[in-house]
Amino acid sequence: MKAIINIALKNGVLDPAGKATEHALNSLGFNNISGVRIGKQIVLEIDETDKQKAQEQLKIMCDELLSNTVIEDYEIVL
């Protein structure tokens, strides 16, 4: 089963890469852009047929390794 994990900084956490990207876009003339946030996406295959079990395992993976839950939120899509 394919899993996609989207990880982004929580609201209120400074995002220097997002700010730099927003500034660069504005410099290129895209003045209608604001609030740019940079995140990461992890795509993996999990050998599990039960969606509930896969979700539980992926949550543990995110909590223990894949994301820093102090400053990041994550979303799991199966």
PDB file with one MODEL, atoms N, CA, C and O in Angstrom:
MODEL        1
ATOM      1  N   MET A   1       0.852  -1.171   0.000  1.00  0.00           N
ATOM      2  CA  MET A   1       0.000   0.000   0.000  1.00  0.00           C
ATOM      3  C   MET A   1       0.904   1.243   0.000  1.00  0.00           C
ATOM      4  O   MET A   1       1.884   1.312   0.741  1.00  0.00           O
ATOM      5  N   LYS A   2       0.560   2.201  -0.831  1.00  0.00           N
ATOM      6  CA  LYS A   2       1.335   3.428  -0.927  1.00  0.00           C
ATOM      7  C   LYS A   2       0.878   4.405   0.153  1.00  0.00           C
ATOM      8  O   LYS A   2      -0.319   4.596   0.372  1.00  0.00           O
ATOM      9  N   ALA A   3       1.851   5.019   0.824  1.00  0.00           N
ATOM     10  CA  ALA A   3       1.563   6.024   1.835  1.00  0.00           C
ATOM     11  C   ALA A   3       2.309   7.305   1.494  1.00  0.00           C
ATOM     12  O   ALA A   3       3.466   7.274   1.073  1.00  0.00           O
ATOM     13  N   ILE A   4       1.637   8.419   1.680  1.00  0.00           N
ATOM     14  CA  ILE A   4       2.240   9.729   1.490  1.00  0.00           C
ATOM     15  C   ILE A   4       2.138  10.467   2.817  1.00  0.00           C
ATOM     16  O   ILE A   4       1.058  10.587   3.395  1.00  0.00           O
ATOM     17  N   ILE A   5       3.274  10.958   3.289  1.00  0.00           N
ATOM     18  CA  ILE A   5       3.314  11.699   4.544  1.00  0.00           C
ATOM     19  C   ILE A   5       3.757  13.117   4.223  1.00  0.00           C
ATOM     20  O   ILE A   5       4.869  13.335   3.742  1.00  0.00           O
ATOM     21  N   ASN A   6       2.884  14.077   4.490  1.00  0.00           N
ATOM     22  CA  ASN A   6       3.188  15.490   4.284  1.00  0.00           C
ATOM     23  C   ASN A   6       3.537  16.104   5.638  1.00  0.00           C
ATOM     24  O   ASN A   6       2.773  15.993   6.597  1.00  0.00           O
ATOM     25  N   ILE A   7       4.695  16.751   5.703  1.00  0.00           N
ATOM     26  CA  ILE A   7       5.179  17.335   6.949  1.00  0.00           C
ATOM     27  C   ILE A   7       5.415  18.823   6.721  1.00  0.00           C
ATOM     28  O   ILE A   7       6.046  19.217   5.740  1.00  0.00           O
ATOM     29  N   ALA A   8       4.905  19.645   7.633  1.00  0.00           N
ATOM     30  CA  ALA A   8       5.072  21.090   7.526  1.00  0.00           C
ATOM     31  C   ALA A   8       5.269  21.682   8.915  1.00  0.00           C
ATOM     32  O   ALA A   8       4.814  21.130   9.918  1.00  0.00           O
ATOM     33  N   LEU A   9       5.953  22.812   8.948  1.00  0.00           N
ATOM     34  CA  LEU A   9       6.127  23.511  10.212  1.00  0.00           C
ATOM     35  C   LEU A   9       4.771  23.971  10.748  1.00  0.00           C
ATOM     36  O   LEU A   9       3.892  24.370   9.985  1.00  0.00           O
ATOM     37  N   LYS A  10       4.619  23.909  12.052  1.00  0.00           N
ATOM     38  CA  LYS A  10       3.376  24.376  12.674  1.00  0.00           C
ATOM     39  C   LYS A  10       3.236  25.877  12.477  1.00  0.00           C
ATOM     40  O   LYS A  10       4.226  26.589  12.303  1.00  0.00           O
ATOM     41  N   ASN A  11       1.998  26.348  12.506  1.00  0.00           N
ATOM     42  CA  ASN A  11       1.743  27.784  12.447  1.00  0.00           C
ATOM     43  C   ASN A  11       2.444  28.450  13.621  1.00  0.00           C
ATOM     44  O   ASN A  11       2.400  27.949  14.744  1.00  0.00           O
ATOM     45  N   GLY A  12       3.082  29.566  13.361  1.00  0.00           N
ATOM     46  CA  GLY A  12       3.787  30.291  14.406  1.00  0.00           C
ATOM     47  C   GLY A  12       5.272  29.968  14.467  1.00  0.00           C
ATOM     48  O   GLY A  12       6.037  30.705  15.089  1.00  0.00           O
ATOM     49  N   VAL A  13       5.694  28.875  13.832  1.00  0.00           N
ATOM     50  CA  VAL A  13       7.116  28.528  13.784  1.00  0.00           C
ATOM     51  C   VAL A  13       7.726  29.243  12.582  1.00  0.00           C
ATOM     52  O   VAL A  13       7.201  29.159  11.472  1.00  0.00           O
ATOM     53  N   LEU A  14       8.834  29.946  12.807  1.00  0.00           N
ATOM     54  CA  LEU A  14       9.482  30.672  11.726  1.00  0.00           C
ATOM     55  C   LEU A  14       9.927  29.722  10.629  1.00  0.00           C
ATOM     56  O   LEU A  14      10.435  28.634  10.901  1.00  0.00           O
ATOM     57  N   ASP A  15       9.731  30.143   9.386  1.00  0.00           N
ATOM     58  CA  ASP A  15      10.092  29.345   8.224  1.00  0.00           C
ATOM     59  C   ASP A  15      10.989  30.190   7.318  1.00  0.00           C
ATOM     60  O   ASP A  15      10.504  30.816   6.375  1.00  0.00           O
ATOM     61  N   PRO A  16      12.298  30.211   7.602  1.00  0.00           N
ATOM     62  CA  PRO A  16      13.198  31.045   6.806  1.00  0.00           C
ATOM     63  C   PRO A  16      13.224  30.663   5.326  1.00  0.00           C
ATOM     64  O   PRO A  16      13.321  31.545   4.473  1.00  0.00           O
ATOM     65  N   ALA A  17      13.142  29.391   5.009  1.00  0.00           N
ATOM     66  CA  ALA A  17      13.135  28.964   3.603  1.00  0.00           C
ATOM     67  C   ALA A  17      11.870  29.457   2.904  1.00  0.00           C
ATOM     68  O   ALA A  17      11.925  29.897   1.755  1.00  0.00           O
ATOM     69  N   GLY A  18      10.754  29.386   3.579  1.00  0.00           N
ATOM     70  CA  GLY A  18       9.507  29.889   3.019  1.00  0.00           C
ATOM     71  C   GLY A  18       9.563  31.384   2.788  1.00  0.00           C
ATOM     72  O   GLY A  18       9.116  31.880   1.754  1.00  0.00           O
ATOM     73  N   LYS A  19      10.119  32.104   3.762  1.00  0.00           N
ATOM     74  CA  LYS A  19      10.230  33.559   3.648  1.00  0.00           C
ATOM     75  C   LYS A  19      11.147  33.936   2.487  1.00  0.00           C
ATOM     76  O   LYS A  19      10.841  34.857   1.730  1.00  0.00           O
ATOM     77  N   ALA A  20      12.289  33.218   2.338  1.00  0.00           N
ATOM     78  CA  ALA A  20      13.221  33.493   1.245  1.00  0.00           C
ATOM     79  C   ALA A  20      12.567  33.200  -0.109  1.00  0.00           C
ATOM     80  O   ALA A  20      12.754  33.950  -1.066  1.00  0.00           O
ATOM     81  N   THR A  21      11.809  32.121  -0.185  1.00  0.00           N
ATOM     82  CA  THR A  21      11.120  31.768  -1.423  1.00  0.00           C
ATOM     83  C   THR A  21      10.060  32.808  -1.765  1.00  0.00           C
ATOM     84  O   THR A  21       9.916  33.200  -2.923  1.00  0.00           O
ATOM     85  N   GLU A  22       9.328  33.248  -0.763  1.00  0.00           N
ATOM     86  CA  GLU A  22       8.322  34.286  -0.984  1.00  0.00           C
ATOM     87  C   GLU A  22       8.977  35.557  -1.503  1.00  0.00           C
ATOM     88  O   GLU A  22       8.483  36.175  -2.446  1.00  0.00           O
ATOM     89  N   HIS A  23      10.087  35.949  -0.887  1.00  0.00           N
ATOM     90  CA  HIS A  23      10.805  37.155  -1.317  1.00  0.00           C
ATOM     91  C   HIS A  23      11.287  36.999  -2.763  1.00  0.00           C
ATOM     92  O   HIS A  23      11.166  37.930  -3.559  1.00  0.00           O
ATOM     93  N   ALA A  24      11.833  35.822  -3.104  1.00  0.00           N
ATOM     94  CA  ALA A  24      12.321  35.586  -4.461  1.00  0.00           C
ATOM     95  C   ALA A  24      11.180  35.639  -5.473  1.00  0.00           C
ATOM     96  O   ALA A  24      11.336  36.216  -6.550  1.00  0.00           O
ATOM     97  N   LEU A  25      10.045  35.050  -5.142  1.00  0.00           N
ATOM     98  CA  LEU A  25       8.889  35.096  -6.036  1.00  0.00           C
ATOM     99  C   LEU A  25       8.422  36.533  -6.252  1.00  0.00           C
ATOM    100  O   LEU A  25       8.108  36.933  -7.373  1.00  0.00           O
ATOM    101  N   ASN A  26       8.380  37.306  -5.160  1.00  0.00           N
ATOM    102  CA  ASN A  26       7.993  38.715  -5.283  1.00  0.00           C
ATOM    103  C   ASN A  26       8.988  39.472  -6.157  1.00  0.00           C
ATOM    104  O   ASN A  26       8.594  40.334  -6.942  1.00  0.00           O
ATOM    105  N   SER A  27      10.285  39.153  -6.025  1.00  0.00           N
ATOM    106  CA  SER A  27      11.324  39.793  -6.841  1.00  0.00           C
ATOM    107  C   SER A  27      11.155  39.476  -8.320  1.00  0.00           C
ATOM    108  O   SER A  27      11.523  40.278  -9.178  1.00  0.00           O
ATOM    109  N   LEU A  28      10.603  38.316  -8.614  1.00  0.00           N
ATOM    110  CA  LEU A  28      10.365  37.916 -10.005  1.00  0.00           C
ATOM    111  C   LEU A  28       9.061  38.488 -10.565  1.00  0.00           C
ATOM    112  O   LEU A  28       8.689  38.215 -11.706  1.00  0.00           O
ATOM    113  N   GLY A  29       8.382  39.280  -9.749  1.00  0.00           N
ATOM    114  CA  GLY A  29       7.171  39.933 -10.216  1.00  0.00           C
ATOM    115  C   GLY A  29       5.876  39.256  -9.807  1.00  0.00           C
ATOM    116  O   GLY A  29       4.794  39.708 -10.181  1.00  0.00           O
ATOM    117  N   PHE A  30       5.975  38.176  -9.041  1.00  0.00           N
ATOM    118  CA  PHE A  30       4.774  37.495  -8.550  1.00  0.00           C
ATOM    119  C   PHE A  30       4.346  38.150  -7.238  1.00  0.00           C
ATOM    120  O   PHE A  30       4.549  37.598  -6.157  1.00  0.00           O
ATOM    121  N   ASN A  31       3.758  39.323  -7.354  1.00  0.00           N
ATOM    122  CA  ASN A  31       3.427  40.120  -6.177  1.00  0.00           C
ATOM    123  C   ASN A  31       2.151  39.678  -5.474  1.00  0.00           C
ATOM    124  O   ASN A  31       1.796  40.220  -4.427  1.00  0.00           O
ATOM    125  N   ASN A  32       1.463  38.698  -6.045  1.00  0.00           N
ATOM    126  CA  ASN A  32       0.229  38.205  -5.434  1.00  0.00           C
ATOM    127  C   ASN A  32       0.483  36.973  -4.561  1.00  0.00           C
ATOM    128  O   ASN A  32      -0.461  36.272  -4.199  1.00  0.00           O
ATOM    129  N   ILE A  33       1.746  36.702  -4.218  1.00  0.00           N
ATOM    130  CA  ILE A  33       2.131  35.542  -3.409  1.00  0.00           C
ATOM    131  C   ILE A  33       2.431  35.989  -1.987  1.00  0.00           C
ATOM    132  O   ILE A  33       3.116  36.990  -1.779  1.00  0.00           O
ATOM    133  N   SER A  34       1.916  35.246  -1.004  1.00  0.00           N
ATOM    134  CA  SER A  34       2.253  35.527   0.396  1.00  0.00           C
ATOM    135  C   SER A  34       2.063  34.256   1.214  1.00  0.00           C
ATOM    136  O   SER A  34       1.396  33.317   0.778  1.00  0.00           O
ATOM    137  N   GLY A  35       2.645  34.238   2.382  1.00  0.00           N
ATOM    138  CA  GLY A  35       2.466  33.121   3.303  1.00  0.00           C
ATOM    139  C   GLY A  35       3.093  31.822   2.837  1.00  0.00           C
ATOM    140  O   GLY A  35       2.553  30.751   3.117  1.00  0.00           O
ATOM    141  N   VAL A  36       4.218  31.881   2.132  1.00  0.00           N
ATOM    142  CA  VAL A  36       4.865  30.672   1.620  1.00  0.00           C
ATOM    143  C   VAL A  36       5.439  29.869   2.777  1.00  0.00           C
ATOM    144  O   VAL A  36       6.144  30.410   3.629  1.00  0.00           O
ATOM    145  N   ARG A  37       5.137  28.585   2.804  1.00  0.00           N
ATOM    146  CA  ARG A  37       5.669  27.651   3.805  1.00  0.00           C
ATOM    147  C   ARG A  37       6.313  26.493   3.059  1.00  0.00           C
ATOM    148  O   ARG A  37       5.735  25.966   2.108  1.00  0.00           O
ATOM    149  N   ILE A  38       7.486  26.101   3.475  1.00  0.00           N
ATOM    150  CA  ILE A  38       8.198  24.993   2.848  1.00  0.00           C
ATOM    151  C   ILE A  38       8.070  23.768   3.753  1.00  0.00           C
ATOM    152  O   ILE A  38       8.294  23.859   4.960  1.00  0.00           O
ATOM    153  N   GLY A  39       7.718  22.644   3.182  1.00  0.00           N
ATOM    154  CA  GLY A  39       7.589  21.403   3.938  1.00  0.00           C
ATOM    155  C   GLY A  39       8.321  20.283   3.235  1.00  0.00           C
ATOM    156  O   GLY A  39       9.147  20.515   2.352  1.00  0.00           O
ATOM    157  N   LYS A  40       8.010  19.078   3.634  1.00  0.00           N
ATOM    158  CA  LYS A  40       8.605  17.917   2.968  1.00  0.00           C
ATOM    159  C   LYS A  40       7.532  16.848   2.806  1.00  0.00           C
ATOM    160  O   LYS A  40       6.535  16.816   3.527  1.00  0.00           O
ATOM    161  N   GLN A  41       7.771  15.980   1.839  1.00  0.00           N
ATOM    162  CA  GLN A  41       6.839  14.893   1.566  1.00  0.00           C
ATOM    163  C   GLN A  41       7.636  13.592   1.507  1.00  0.00           C
ATOM    164  O   GLN A  41       8.668  13.510   0.841  1.00  0.00           O
ATOM    165  N   ILE A  42       7.145  12.592   2.206  1.00  0.00           N
ATOM    166  CA  ILE A  42       7.757  11.265   2.203  1.00  0.00           C
ATOM    167  C   ILE A  42       6.759  10.308   1.576  1.00  0.00           C
ATOM    168  O   ILE A  42       5.611  10.223   2.013  1.00  0.00           O
ATOM    169  N   VAL A  43       7.196   9.590   0.555  1.00  0.00           N
ATOM    170  CA  VAL A  43       6.356   8.604  -0.121  1.00  0.00           C
ATOM    171  C   VAL A  43       6.992   7.247   0.115  1.00  0.00           C
ATOM    172  O   VAL A  43       8.187   7.062  -0.117  1.00  0.00           O
ATOM    173  N   LEU A  44       6.180   6.288   0.583  1.00  0.00           N
ATOM    174  CA  LEU A  44       6.718   4.959   0.845  1.00  0.00           C
ATOM    175  C   LEU A  44       5.673   3.896   0.602  1.00  0.00           C
ATOM    176  O   LEU A  44       4.476   4.180   0.543  1.00  0.00           O
ATOM    177  N   GLU A  45       6.132   2.687   0.462  1.00  0.00           N
ATOM    178  CA  GLU A  45       5.256   1.522   0.341  1.00  0.00           C
ATOM    179  C   GLU A  45       5.281   0.792   1.672  1.00  0.00           C
ATOM    180  O   GLU A  45       6.355   0.516   2.207  1.00  0.00           O
ATOM    181  N   ILE A  46       4.121   0.479   2.207  1.00  0.00           N
ATOM    182  CA  ILE A  46       4.033  -0.283   3.453  1.00  0.00           C
ATOM    183  C   ILE A  46       3.314  -1.595   3.134  1.00  0.00           C
ATOM    184  O   ILE A  46       2.234  -1.598   2.544  1.00  0.00           O
ATOM    185  N   ASP A  47       3.930  -2.701   3.534  1.00  0.00           N
ATOM    186  CA  ASP A  47       3.392  -4.031   3.243  1.00  0.00           C
ATOM    187  C   ASP A  47       2.341  -4.379   4.295  1.00  0.00           C
ATOM    188  O   ASP A  47       2.590  -5.144   5.227  1.00  0.00           O
ATOM    189  N   GLU A  48       1.163  -3.793   4.114  1.00  0.00           N
ATOM    190  CA  GLU A  48       0.050  -3.987   5.059  1.00  0.00           C
ATOM    191  C   GLU A  48      -1.241  -3.851   4.272  1.00  0.00           C
ATOM    192  O   GLU A  48      -1.398  -2.914   3.490  1.00  0.00           O
ATOM    193  N   THR A  49      -2.162  -4.777   4.472  1.00  0.00           N
ATOM    194  CA  THR A  49      -3.434  -4.720   3.757  1.00  0.00           C
ATOM    195  C   THR A  49      -4.529  -4.027   4.567  1.00  0.00           C
ATOM    196  O   THR A  49      -5.499  -3.524   4.001  1.00  0.00           O
ATOM    197  N   ASP A  50      -4.377  -4.002   5.873  1.00  0.00           N
ATOM    198  CA  ASP A  50      -5.362  -3.378   6.760  1.00  0.00           C
ATOM    199  C   ASP A  50      -5.025  -1.888   6.904  1.00  0.00           C
ATOM    200  O   ASP A  50      -3.984  -1.532   7.456  1.00  0.00           O
ATOM    201  N   LYS A  51      -5.915  -1.024   6.401  1.00  0.00           N
ATOM    202  CA  LYS A  51      -5.658   0.424   6.434  1.00  0.00           C
ATOM    203  C   LYS A  51      -5.469   0.949   7.855  1.00  0.00           C
ATOM    204  O   LYS A  51      -4.619   1.808   8.091  1.00  0.00           O
ATOM    205  N   GLN A  52      -6.255   0.440   8.797  1.00  0.00           N
ATOM    206  CA  GLN A  52      -6.158   0.893  10.184  1.00  0.00           C
ATOM    207  C   GLN A  52      -4.784   0.558  10.771  1.00  0.00           C
ATOM    208  O   GLN A  52      -4.169   1.392  11.435  1.00  0.00           O
ATOM    209  N   LYS A  53      -4.308  -0.662  10.522  1.00  0.00           N
ATOM    210  CA  LYS A  53      -2.983  -1.060  11.020  1.00  0.00           C
ATOM    211  C   LYS A  53      -1.883  -0.234  10.359  1.00  0.00           C
ATOM    212  O   LYS A  53      -0.930   0.185  11.016  1.00  0.00           O
ATOM    213  N   ALA A  54      -2.022  -0.004   9.057  1.00  0.00           N
ATOM    214  CA  ALA A  54      -1.033   0.808   8.351  1.00  0.00           C
ATOM    215  C   ALA A  54      -0.997   2.216   8.935  1.00  0.00           C
ATOM    216  O   ALA A  54       0.076   2.769   9.175  1.00  0.00           O
ATOM    217  N   GLN A  55      -2.176   2.790   9.161  1.00  0.00           N
ATOM    218  CA  GLN A  55      -2.274   4.139   9.737  1.00  0.00           C
ATOM    219  C   GLN A  55      -1.592   4.193  11.103  1.00  0.00           C
ATOM    220  O   GLN A  55      -0.849   5.131  11.389  1.00  0.00           O
ATOM    221  N   GLU A  56      -1.840   3.196  11.942  1.00  0.00           N
ATOM    222  CA  GLU A  56      -1.238   3.152  13.275  1.00  0.00           C
ATOM    223  C   GLU A  56       0.287   3.061  13.193  1.00  0.00           C
ATOM    224  O   GLU A  56       0.991   3.754  13.928  1.00  0.00           O
ATOM    225  N   GLN A  57       0.800   2.208  12.300  1.00  0.00           N
ATOM    226  CA  GLN A  57       2.244   2.050  12.156  1.00  0.00           C
ATOM    227  C   GLN A  57       2.884   3.336  11.629  1.00  0.00           C
ATOM    228  O   GLN A  57       3.941   3.752  12.106  1.00  0.00           O
ATOM    229  N   LEU A  58       2.241   3.955  10.650  1.00  0.00           N
ATOM    230  CA  LEU A  58       2.771   5.194  10.088  1.00  0.00           C
ATOM    231  C   LEU A  58       2.774   6.319  11.116  1.00  0.00           C
ATOM    232  O   LEU A  58       3.696   7.134  11.138  1.00  0.00           O
ATOM    233  N   LYS A  59       1.760   6.373  11.960  1.00  0.00           N
ATOM    234  CA  LYS A  59       1.712   7.376  13.021  1.00  0.00           C
ATOM    235  C   LYS A  59       2.892   7.208  13.969  1.00  0.00           C
ATOM    236  O   LYS A  59       3.529   8.188  14.355  1.00  0.00           O
ATOM    237  N   ILE A  60       3.181   5.972  14.341  1.00  0.00           N
ATOM    238  CA  ILE A  60       4.335   5.701  15.215  1.00  0.00           C
ATOM    239  C   ILE A  60       5.629   6.133  14.531  1.00  0.00           C
ATOM    240  O   ILE A  60       6.492   6.745  15.160  1.00  0.00           O
ATOM    241  N   MET A  61       5.763   5.810  13.236  1.00  0.00           N
ATOM    242  CA  MET A  61       6.956   6.210  12.481  1.00  0.00           C
ATOM    243  C   MET A  61       7.137   7.728  12.502  1.00  0.00           C
ATOM    244  O   MET A  61       8.240   8.233  12.712  1.00  0.00           O
ATOM    245  N   CYS A  62       6.035   8.444  12.281  1.00  0.00           N
ATOM    246  CA  CYS A  62       6.095   9.907  12.274  1.00  0.00           C
ATOM    247  C   CYS A  62       6.449  10.456  13.645  1.00  0.00           C
ATOM    248  O   CYS A  62       7.290  11.347  13.765  1.00  0.00           O
ATOM    249  N   ASP A  63       5.809   9.925  14.680  1.00  0.00           N
ATOM    250  CA  ASP A  63       6.040  10.416  16.037  1.00  0.00           C
ATOM    251  C   ASP A  63       7.450  10.132  16.525  1.00  0.00           C
ATOM    252  O   ASP A  63       8.014  10.923  17.280  1.00  0.00           O
ATOM    253  N   GLU A  64       8.029   9.004  16.100  1.00  0.00           N
ATOM    254  CA  GLU A  64       9.333   8.590  16.620  1.00  0.00           C
ATOM    255  C   GLU A  64      10.513   8.995  15.742  1.00  0.00           C
ATOM    256  O   GLU A  64      11.632   9.115  16.239  1.00  0.00           O
ATOM    257  N   LEU A  65      10.281   9.209  14.428  1.00  0.00           N
ATOM    258  CA  LEU A  65      11.427   9.455  13.555  1.00  0.00           C
ATOM    259  C   LEU A  65      11.189  10.499  12.470  1.00  0.00           C
ATOM    260  O   LEU A  65      12.003  11.407  12.302  1.00  0.00           O
ATOM    261  N   LEU A  66      10.106  10.388  11.743  1.00  0.00           N
ATOM    262  CA  LEU A  66       9.963  11.147  10.503  1.00  0.00           C
ATOM    263  C   LEU A  66       9.659  12.625  10.697  1.00  0.00           C
ATOM    264  O   LEU A  66       9.981  13.433   9.826  1.00  0.00           O
ATOM    265  N   SER A  67       9.053  12.996  11.809  1.00  0.00           N
ATOM    266  CA  SER A  67       8.758  14.414  12.037  1.00  0.00           C
ATOM    267  C   SER A  67       9.167  14.818  13.446  1.00  0.00           C
ATOM    268  O   SER A  67       9.264  13.989  14.351  1.00  0.00           O
ATOM    269  N   ASN A  68       9.401  16.102  13.602  1.00  0.00           N
ATOM    270  CA  ASN A  68       9.677  16.673  14.918  1.00  0.00           C
ATOM    271  C   ASN A  68       8.362  17.265  15.402  1.00  0.00           C
ATOM    272  O   ASN A  68       8.018  18.396  15.057  1.00  0.00           O
ATOM    273  N   THR A  69       7.632  16.502  16.197  1.00  0.00           N
ATOM    274  CA  THR A  69       6.270  16.901  16.561  1.00  0.00           C
ATOM    275  C   THR A  69       6.206  18.142  17.447  1.00  0.00           C
ATOM    276  O   THR A  69       5.120  18.668  17.691  1.00  0.00           O
ATOM    277  N   VAL A  70       7.346  18.612  17.928  1.00  0.00           N
ATOM    278  CA  VAL A  70       7.362  19.857  18.700  1.00  0.00           C
ATOM    279  C   VAL A  70       7.109  21.043  17.774  1.00  0.00           C
ATOM    280  O   VAL A  70       6.407  21.985  18.140  1.00  0.00           O
ATOM    281  N   ILE A  71       7.685  20.992  16.572  1.00  0.00           N
ATOM    282  CA  ILE A  71       7.567  22.133  15.660  1.00  0.00           C
ATOM    283  C   ILE A  71       6.884  21.797  14.331  1.00  0.00           C
ATOM    284  O   ILE A  71       6.638  22.693  13.523  1.00  0.00           O
ATOM    285  N   GLU A  72       6.574  20.514  14.096  1.00  0.00           N
ATOM    286  CA  GLU A  72       5.996  20.118  12.816  1.00  0.00           C
ATOM    287  C   GLU A  72       4.670  19.378  12.995  1.00  0.00           C
ATOM    288  O   GLU A  72       4.468  18.655  13.971  1.00  0.00           O
ATOM    289  N   ASP A  73       3.789  19.574  12.044  1.00  0.00           N
ATOM    290  CA  ASP A  73       2.557  18.788  11.916  1.00  0.00           C
ATOM    291  C   ASP A  73       2.746  17.842  10.744  1.00  0.00           C
ATOM    292  O   ASP A  73       3.533  18.109   9.837  1.00  0.00           O
ATOM    293  N   TYR A  74       2.018  16.734  10.771  1.00  0.00           N
ATOM    294  CA  TYR A  74       2.074  15.821   9.633  1.00  0.00           C
ATOM    295  C   TYR A  74       0.695  15.315   9.286  1.00  0.00           C
ATOM    296  O   TYR A  74      -0.224  15.317  10.105  1.00  0.00           O
ATOM    297  N   GLU A  75       0.579  14.880   8.041  1.00  0.00           N
ATOM    298  CA  GLU A  75      -0.672  14.325   7.528  1.00  0.00           C
ATOM    299  C   GLU A  75      -0.304  13.032   6.794  1.00  0.00           C
ATOM    300  O   GLU A  75       0.636  13.006   6.000  1.00  0.00           O
ATOM    301  N   ILE A  76      -1.046  11.975   7.065  1.00  0.00           N
ATOM    302  CA  ILE A  76      -0.815  10.688   6.413  1.00  0.00           C
ATOM    303  C   ILE A  76      -1.944  10.436   5.417  1.00  0.00           C
ATOM    304  O   ILE A  76      -3.123  10.517   5.764  1.00  0.00           O
ATOM    305  N   VAL A  77      -1.569  10.129   4.179  1.00  0.00           N
ATOM    306  CA  VAL A  77      -2.542   9.823   3.127  1.00  0.00           C
ATOM    307  C   VAL A  77      -2.224   8.428   2.612  1.00  0.00           C
ATOM    308  O   VAL A  77      -1.107   8.157   2.172  1.00  0.00           O
ATOM    309  N   LEU A  78      -3.213   7.547   2.671  1.00  0.00           N
ATOM    310  CA  LEU A  78      -3.037   6.178   2.154  1.00  0.00           C
ATOM    311  C   LEU A  78      -3.713   6.053   0.808  1.00  0.00           C
ATOM    312  O   LEU A  78      -3.684   4.983   0.199  1.00  0.00           O
TER     313      LEU A  78
ENDMDL
END
